């Protein structure tokens, strides 16, 4: 929402989506979210009923798995303000890390503190407001910014009825959103494999090729002929070496946009096939 000053033209409205950087406003807002939702929450910093505060276990995992530093370098129990000193070290890192390391850290926090199930939702609110190009989907930050796209993927990944399908989509998303070494080719393969797995389930033929599964769905009236032909041509389900699918994956310069398109379109088709089960 624009402020009064922005609406009156007294202050410039930032238009650029933050793809390869992070403004101070975004970094500060992300920290404030962690502060309210985690650091200041019950039991995180302070003892209760004789138990260690949650920051003890969290910081041990942070030092071991993320910082990869000796755990015994943390402030000792001899310090009364041990929790606050640990949090200061975390804070210093957060505000001196590069923008991509901040995102790495947020992924670690979300993955480690699974009991705070709404944390990704809170962080996504900040990411949207500050026009970041990334959103949390299934615990990972992905560069899929459309709200409808995000919801579609989240719903598909949360569906536990079809574990093999979900596994392919999760892998496709992970390969696409890996900021250090993205694998667009295998992300596309996993997206297509999700459609294949779903089509076999719907056609009740676990050994069918995707082309055979689509034909079976068409014959039973669960898939319109035009849709079947369209998807066949789009994904190139031919098995021969001249097939579209083979040619697509042989492209030397597959891009993030290619992998993103396949993930979204395959997820959409998977959801469409799921609806066929109810007919």
VEXLUMLUM-154855 format. One record per atom (N, C-alpha, C): x, z, y negated. Coordinates in steps of 0.02 Angstrom, whole numbers, padded with zeros to 5 digits, always signed. Each point is the difference from the previous one (the first is absolute). Layout:
BEGIN
XZY ...
//
This chain:
BEGIN
+00042+00000+00059 -00042+00000-00059 +00044+00000-00062 -00015-00043-00049 +00039-00003-00061 -00013+00061-00044 +00052+00022-00035 -00008+00055-00046 -00030-00025-00066 -00018+00047-00043 -00027-00018-00065 +00050-00044-00038 +00064+00019+00001 +00051-00038-00036 +00008-00070+00028 -00005-00006+00065 +00006-00067+00032 -00060-00043-00017 -00061+00030+00000 -00060-00039-00016 +00001-00024-00072 +00030+00039-00044 +00003-00017-00071 +00061-00043-00017 +00040-00016+00049 +00059-00041-00013 +00056+00037-00034 -00002+00066+00000 +00051+00040-00032 +00058+00016+00047 -00010-00013+00063 +00051+00012+00051 -00004-00056+00051 +00056-00032+00018 -00003-00056+00047 -00024+00020+00069 -00038-00044+00031 -00024+00012+00068 +00048-00033+00048 +00028+00039+00046 +00047-00028+00048 -00039-00044+00049 +00021-00063+00007 -00035-00048+00042 +00038-00014+00065 +00065+00010+00000 +00041-00021+00056 -00006+00047+00059 -00014-00027+00059 -00001+00039+00061 +00071+00019+00018 +00011+00062+00019 +00067+00025+00014 +00020-00018+00072 +00038-00054+00006 +00020-00026+00065 +00070+00023+00019 +00047-00005-00047 +00070+00015+00016 +00029+00053-00047 -00041+00048-00016 +00023+00053-00044 -00053+00054-00004 +00013+00050-00043 -00046+00056-00006 +00007+00030-00070 -00054+00003-00037 +00003+00030-00066 +00004+00076+00006 +00021+00031-00056 +00002+00074+00000 -00070+00028+00010 -00051-00034-00027 -00068+00024+00007 -00021+00001+00073 +00018-00052+00037 -00018-00003+00071 +00037+00054+00039 +00066+00006-00012 +00039+00050+00036 -00026+00071-00014 -00013+00014-00065 -00025+00066-00018 -00068+00014+00032 -00043-00051+00002 -00067+00010+00028 +00003+00011+00076 +00045-00034+00033 +00008+00010+00072 +00025+00070+00015 +00048+00024-00041 +00025+00068+00009 -00056+00051-00012 -00039-00012-00053 -00054+00046-00016 -00051+00004+00057 -00011-00057+00033 -00045+00000+00058 +00027+00043+00056 +00065-00008+00014 +00032+00042+00051 -00002+00074-00021 +00010+00013-00063 +00000+00068-00026 -00068+00034+00013 -00054-00036-00018 -00067+00029+00007 -00023+00002+00073 +00012-00055+00037 -00028-00006+00067 +00043+00033+00053 +00065+00011-00014 +00045+00026+00051 +00037+00063-00024 +00044-00009-00050 +00045+00054-00018 -00037+00064-00020 -00055-00007-00037 -00036+00059-00024 -00058+00020+00045 -00006-00033+00057 -00055+00017+00046 +00016+00065+00037 -00052+00027+00030 +00006+00065+00034 +00052-00003+00056 +00044+00050+00003 +00049+00010+00054 +00060-00046-00003 +00002-00049-00046 +00057-00047+00002 +00064+00033-00025 -00004+00037-00055 +00060+00030-00029 +00008+00074+00017 -00053+00033+00018 +00003+00073+00005 -00020+00025+00070 +00027+00058+00018 -00015+00031+00064 -00073+00022+00004 -00026+00000+00061 -00067+00026+00010 -00006+00029+00070 -00022+00061+00006 -00008+00034+00064 +00064-00002+00041 +00057+00009-00033 +00063+00003+00035 +00029-00066+00023 -00034-00055-00015 +00024-00066+00021 +00043-00031-00055 +00046-00043+00021 +00041-00036-00048 -00043-00049-00039 +00015-00012-00063 -00039-00050-00037 +00011-00069+00029 -00047-00044-00011 +00002-00067+00030 +00060-00040-00023 +00025+00015-00060 +00057-00038-00025 +00062+00010+00043 +00003+00054+00038 +00057+00011+00044 +00005-00054+00053 -00054-00010+00036 +00000-00052+00052 +00004-00070-00030 -00036-00010-00055 +00002-00066-00033 +00071-00017-00023 +00033+00047-00032 +00068-00014-00025 +00049-00010+00057 -00009+00036+00055 +00044-00010+00058 -00006-00071+00025 -00061-00025+00005 -00009-00070+00021 +00026-00048-00053 -00009+00017-00063 +00024-00043-00054 +00076-00005+00002 +00035+00057+00007 +00073-00001+00003 +00025-00037+00061 -00036+00010+00057 +00023-00029+00064 -00016-00074+00006 -00061-00019-00016 -00023-00069+00014 +00004-00046-00060 -00004+00026-00061 -00001-00043-00059 +00066+00003-00039 +00019+00060-00024 +00064+00006-00035 +00059-00009+00048 -00010+00020+00063 +00052-00003+00051 +00061+00040-00022 -00015+00060-00023 +00051+00048-00022 -00004+00063+00043 +00053+00040+00002 -00002+00061+00040 -00058+00046-00021 -00040+00021+00047 -00058+00042-00015 +00022+00066-00031 +00058+00025+00022 +00021+00065-00025 +00027-00003-00072 -00002-00059-00031 +00017-00005-00071 -00057+00022-00045 -00060+00007+00030 -00056+00023-00040 +00012+00072-00024 -00031+00021-00056 +00006+00070-00022 -00019+00047+00057 +00036+00055+00005 -00009+00046+00056 -00057+00048-00012 -00019+00036+00053 -00054+00050-00004 +00020+00059-00044 +00064+00005-00014 +00022+00056-00042 -00024-00008-00072 -00018-00061-00017 -00025-00012-00068 -00074+00011-00003 -00022+00044-00045 -00071+00015-00006 -00040-00061-00023 +00032-00042-00039 -00034-00059-00026 +00017-00062+00041 +00010+00010+00066 +00023-00055+00043 -00045-00061-00004 -00066+00010+00004 -00046-00057-00001 +00006-00039-00065 +00003+00036-00056 +00005-00033-00065 +00065-00039-00006 +00055+00027+00028 +00064-00035-00004 +00000-00063+00044 -00033+00004+00058 -00006-00060+00041 -00041-00053-00036 -00055+00022-00030 -00043-00048-00036 +00037-00031-00058 +00044+00037-00033 +00038-00028-00056 +00046-00056+00025 +00031+00010+00058 +00042-00052+00029 -00041-00063+00013 -00060+00010+00028 -00044-00057+00014 -00020-00034-00065 -00015+00040-00051 -00020-00028-00065 +00056-00040-00031 +00061+00027+00001 +00057-00035-00028 +00010-00067+00034 -00008-00001+00067 +00006-00064+00036 -00054-00049-00022 -00062+00024-00005 -00056-00043-00016 +00010-00035-00067 +00026+00037-00049 +00006-00028-00067 +00066-00036-00014 +00044-00002+00049 +00062-00038-00007 +00004-00058+00050 -00044+00000+00049 +00000-00053+00051 -00021-00067-00031 +00021-00054+00031 -00023-00066-00021 -00075-00007+00016 -00032-00048-00030 -00073-00007+00008 -00019-00010+00073 +00039-00039+00037 -00017-00012+00070 +00011+00062+00043 +00050+00042-00020 +00011+00062+00037 -00057+00050-00012 -00031-00003-00058 -00059+00042-00012 -00055-00019+00049 -00010-00065+00010 -00051-00022+00047 +00019+00020+00072 +00065-00005+00017 +00023+00023+00066 -00017+00075+00009 +00013+00039-00052 -00012+00072+00002 -00075+00014+00009 -00042-00036-00036 -00072+00010+00005 -00025-00015+00071 +00026-00054+00030 -00018-00015+00069 +00020+00057+00046 +00059+00028-00011 +00023+00056+00041 -00047+00060-00007 -00018+00016-00062 -00044+00057-00013 -00067-00010+00035 -00029-00059-00007 -00066-00014+00031 +00005+00004+00076 +00054-00026+00028 +00009+00001+00073 +00012+00070+00026 +00034+00042-00040 +00018+00067+00023 -00057+00050-00010 -00036-00006-00055 -00054+00047-00015 -00068-00031+00018 -00009-00012+00064 -00061-00034+00023 -00062+00043-00010 +00008+00066-00006 -00059+00043-00009 -00032-00012-00069 +00038-00026-00046 -00029-00017-00066 -00025-00072+00002 -00056-00007+00034 -00025-00067+00016 -00021-00040-00062 -00015+00034-00055 -00023-00035-00059 +00057-00018-00048 +00061+00019+00018 +00057-00015-00044 +00008-00075-00014 -00003-00044+00052 +00005-00071-00015 -00054-00024-00049 -00060+00027+00007 -00055-00018-00046 +00017+00020-00072 +00026+00060-00009 +00018+00023-00067 +00056-00042-00029 +00050-00016+00041 +00056-00041-00023 -00024-00071-00016 -00045-00026+00040 -00026-00068-00014 -00036-00003-00067 -00034+00055-00018 -00033+00002-00064 +00049-00008-00057 +00058+00034+00005 +00052-00005-00051 +00031-00070+00001 +00014-00026+00059 +00030-00066+00006 -00044-00054-00030 -00066+00007+00009 -00047-00048-00029 -00002+00007-00076 -00004+00062-00024 -00006+00012-00072 +00061-00025-00038 +00059+00009+00030 +00062-00019-00034 +00023-00070+00018 -00044-00037+00034 +00011-00071+00016 +00063-00012+00043 +00009+00044+00049 +00052-00013+00050 -00024-00056+00046 +00047-00038+00027 -00018-00054+00046 -00010+00025+00071 +00005+00066+00012 -00001+00027+00067 -00057+00050+00010 -00024+00004+00062 -00051+00048+00019 +00016+00027+00069 -00020+00062+00013 +00006+00028+00067 -00054-00028+00045 +00022-00028+00055 -00046-00024+00052 +00029+00023+00067 -00038+00042+00035 +00023+00025+00065 +00067+00036-00006 +00009+00037-00055 +00060+00039-00009 +00060-00037-00026 -00006-00065-00011 +00055-00041-00025 -00019-00032-00066 +00050-00009-00043 -00012-00033-00064 +00006-00076+00010 -00052-00035-00016 -00002-00072+00008 -00018-00033-00066 +00024-00061-00010 -00012-00034-00063 -00065-00040+00003 -00053+00035+00019 -00067-00031+00002 -00042+00039-00050 -00013-00031-00056 -00027+00037-00057 -00076-00004-00006 -00031-00050+00030 -00072-00007-00008 -00036+00057+00035 -00049+00029-00033 -00036+00057+00029 -00037-00020+00063 -00032-00058+00000 -00037-00023+00059 +00048-00013+00058 +00059-00029-00016 +00049-00012+00052 +00024+00065+00031 +00014+00049-00043 +00024+00065+00024 -00052+00033+00045 -00063-00001-00021 -00053+00032+00040 -00009-00035+00066 +00004-00068-00001 -00008-00037+00062 +00054+00018+00050 +00062+00004-00023 +00055+00018+00045 -00007+00072+00025 -00017+00045-00044 -00007+00070+00020 -00054+00008+00053 -00056-00034-00009 -00053+00004+00049 +00021-00027+00068 +00036-00056-00002 +00022-00030+00063 +00051+00044+00035 +00046+00030-00038 +00051+00042+00030 -00027+00067+00024 -00056+00021-00029 -00030+00064+00020 -00046-00007+00060 -00014-00062+00021 -00045-00012+00056 +00037+00015+00065 -00020+00052+00035 +00034+00021+00061 -00030-00031+00063 -00050-00042-00008 -00033-00029+00059 +00043-00052+00035 +00044-00033-00038 +00038-00056+00027 +00075+00013-00013 +00030+00041+00041 +00068+00023-00013 +00051-00056-00002 -00007-00050+00044 +00048-00055+00001 -00003-00041-00064 -00060-00011-00025 -00010-00037-00063 +00031+00039-00058 -00016+00064-00003 +00025+00042-00054 +00076+00003+00001 +00029+00003+00059 +00073+00004+00005 +00033-00062-00030 -00029-00059+00013 +00028-00062-00028 -00005+00000-00076 -00057+00022-00026 -00009+00001-00073 +00047+00051-00032 +00008+00057+00031 +00046+00051-00027 +00071-00027-00003 +00020-00035+00053 +00068-00028+00003 +00008-00055-00052 -00051-00042-00008 +00004-00053-00050 +00008+00029-00070 -00038+00053-00015 +00005+00032-00065 +00068+00032-00010 +00026+00033+00052 +00065+00033-00005 +00056-00051-00013 -00002-00056+00035 +00051-00052-00010 -00004-00031-00069 -00061-00008-00024 -00010-00029-00067 +00022+00047-00055 -00014+00065+00007 +00010+00047-00055 +00069+00034+00003 +00042-00018+00048 +00067+00029+00003 +00041-00027-00059 +00015+00044-00048 +00033-00023-00061 +00074-00015+00011 +00031+00030+00051 +00071-00011+00012 +00013-00064+00039 -00039-00012+00052 +00011-00060+00041 -00067-00026+00026 -00041-00029-00043 -00065-00027+00022 +00010-00058+00049 -00045-00004+00048 +00004-00052+00052 -00066-00039-00003 -00002-00051-00043 -00063-00037-00011 -00020-00041+00061 +00049-00028+00035 -00016-00041+00058 -00035+00041+00054 +00028+00057+00017 -00031+00041+00052 -00063+00036-00025 -00005+00010-00065 -00063+00027-00027 -00056-00050+00012 +00014-00064-00012 -00051-00052+00012 -00018-00002+00074 +00050+00004+00044 -00013+00000+00072 -00046+00058+00020 +00014+00059-00028 -00041+00059+00017 -00071-00008-00026 -00008-00030-00059 -00067-00010-00027 -00040-00046+00045 +00031-00055+00021 -00034-00047+00044 -00014+00032+00068 +00046+00041+00024 -00010+00034+00064 -00060+00047-00003 -00013+00029-00058 -00059+00044-00008 -00064-00040+00010 -00002-00061-00028 -00058-00043+00008 -00008-00019+00074 +00055-00018+00032 -00002-00018+00071 -00027+00057+00042 +00025+00060-00013 -00022+00059+00039 -00074+00013-00010 -00023-00007-00061 -00071+00012-00015 -00044-00053+00032 +00022-00062-00004 -00040-00055+00029 -00007+00008+00076 +00053+00022+00032 -00003+00011+00073 -00049+00056+00017 -00001+00052-00041 -00046+00055+00012 -00072-00023-00008 -00013-00037-00053 -00068-00022-00013 -00023-00051+00052 +00046-00044+00022 -00019-00051+00049 +00001+00028+00071 +00022+00064+00008 +00002+00033+00065 +00044-00037+00050 +00054-00029-00025 +00048-00035+00042 +00070+00020-00022 +00030+00050+00033 +00065+00026-00022 +00058-00048+00008 -00010-00055+00038 +00054-00048+00010 -00009-00064-00040 -00052-00003-00039 -00015-00062-00037 +00050-00011-00056 +00016-00063-00011 +00037-00017-00061 -00048+00006-00058 +00025+00001-00060 -00045+00008-00057 -00047-00060-00006 +00026-00059+00015 -00043-00058-00002 -00057+00005+00050 +00015+00024+00060 -00052+00009+00051 -00050+00054-00020 +00026+00053-00029 -00044+00055-00021 -00048-00024-00055 +00025-00039-00047 -00042-00026-00053 -00054-00046+00027 +00018-00042+00048 -00049-00045+00031 -00054+00040+00036 +00020+00054+00035 -00048+00041+00035 -00048+00034-00049 +00026+00022-00056 -00042+00031-00051 -00050-00050-00029 +00024-00061-00009 -00044-00053-00027 -00057-00014+00049 +00015-00003+00065 -00051-00015+00050 -00053+00054+00005 +00020+00062-00011 -00048+00055+00004 -00037+00011-00066 +00015-00040-00048 -00034+00006-00065 +00027+00055-00044 +00057+00029+00018 +00030+00054-00040 +00046-00026-00054 +00014-00065+00000 +00045-00029-00050 -00024-00070-00016 -00012-00012-00064 -00023-00066-00021 +00055-00051+00012 -00021-00061+00019 +00048-00053+00016 +00046-00015-00059 -00028+00000-00060 +00041-00016-00059 +00054+00054-00011 -00020+00063+00012 +00049+00054-00008 +00054-00004+00054 -00021-00016+00061 +00048-00007+00054 +00051-00054-00015 -00025-00058-00023 +00045-00055-00016 +00046+00018-00058 -00029+00033-00049 +00040+00018-00059 +00057+00048+00016 -00015+00051+00039 +00052+00048+00018 +00051-00032+00047 -00023-00044+00044 +00047-00033+00045 +00050-00041-00039 -00024-00036-00050 +00045-00042-00039 +00045+00043-00046 -00029+00053-00027 +00038+00041-00047 +00059+00034+00034 -00011+00029+00058 +00053+00038+00033 +00039-00041+00051 -00024-00060+00015 +00037-00043+00046 +00006+00031+00068 -00056+00007+00034 +00001+00034+00065 +00024-00044+00057 +00022-00062-00017 +00026-00045+00052 +00063+00031+00031 +00009-00009+00064 +00057+00028+00035 +00060-00046+00002 -00010-00063-00017 +00056-00047+00004 +00046+00009-00061 +00060-00028+00004 +00050+00011-00052 -00018-00032-00066 -00047-00048+00000 -00019-00032-00063 -00058+00036-00033 -00023+00055+00031 -00057+00036-00028 +00015+00030-00068 -00053+00011-00039 +00009+00026-00067 +00032+00069+00001 -00020+00041+00048 +00026+00068+00004 +00076-00002+00011 +00021-00043+00046 +00072-00006+00015 +00037-00024-00062 -00027-00050-00033 +00033-00028-00059 +00003+00051-00055 -00053+00039-00008 -00002+00050-00053 +00056+00052+00010 +00007+00024+00060 +00049+00053+00013 +00071-00027+00002 +00008-00066+00002 +00066-00030-00003 +00023-00013-00071 -00045+00012-00049 +00019-00009-00070 +00059+00047-00016 +00054-00027-00031 +00059+00042-00013 -00010+00049-00057 -00049-00013-00044 -00006+00042-00060 -00070+00030-00006 -00020+00036+00052 -00064+00035-00004 +00005+00055-00053 -00053+00008-00038 +00001+00047-00056 -00047+00059+00011 +00006+00047-00045 -00045+00058+00001 -00072-00023-00007 -00012-00049-00043 -00068-00025-00010 -00028-00030+00065 +00043-00035+00039 -00022-00028+00064 -00023+00056+00047 +00042+00051+00007 -00016+00056+00045 -00061+00038-00024 -00006+00009-00065 -00057+00036-00028 -00064-00039+00013 +00003-00066-00010 -00060-00041+00012 -00023+00005+00072 +00047-00004+00047 -00019+00003+00070 -00027+00069+00019 +00030+00052-00027 -00024+00067+00016 -00072+00010-00024 -00013-00022-00061 -00067+00010-00028 -00052-00045+00034 +00018-00063+00011 -00048-00046+00031 -00012+00018+00073 +00053+00021+00036 -00009+00020+00070 -00040+00065+00005 +00011+00046-00046 -00040+00062+00000 -00073-00016-00013 -00012-00046-00046 -00069-00020-00015 -00033-00031+00062 +00038-00042+00035 -00028-00033+00060 -00011+00051+00056 +00046+00048+00006 -00009+00053+00050 -00065+00038-00014 -00011+00016-00063 -00062+00036-00017 -00062-00043+00015 +00006-00064-00010 -00055-00046+00015 -00014+00000+00075 +00053-00003+00040 -00009+00000+00073 -00029+00066+00025 +00018+00055-00033 -00028+00065+00019 -00076+00000-00010 -00021-00033-00053 -00072-00003-00014 -00036-00039+00054 +00036-00045+00035 -00031-00039+00054 -00020+00044+00058 +00035+00056+00009 -00016+00044+00055 -00070+00031-00006 -00024+00005-00062 -00065+00032-00011 -00058-00050+00006 +00016-00063+00010 -00054-00050+00003 -00031-00004+00069 
//
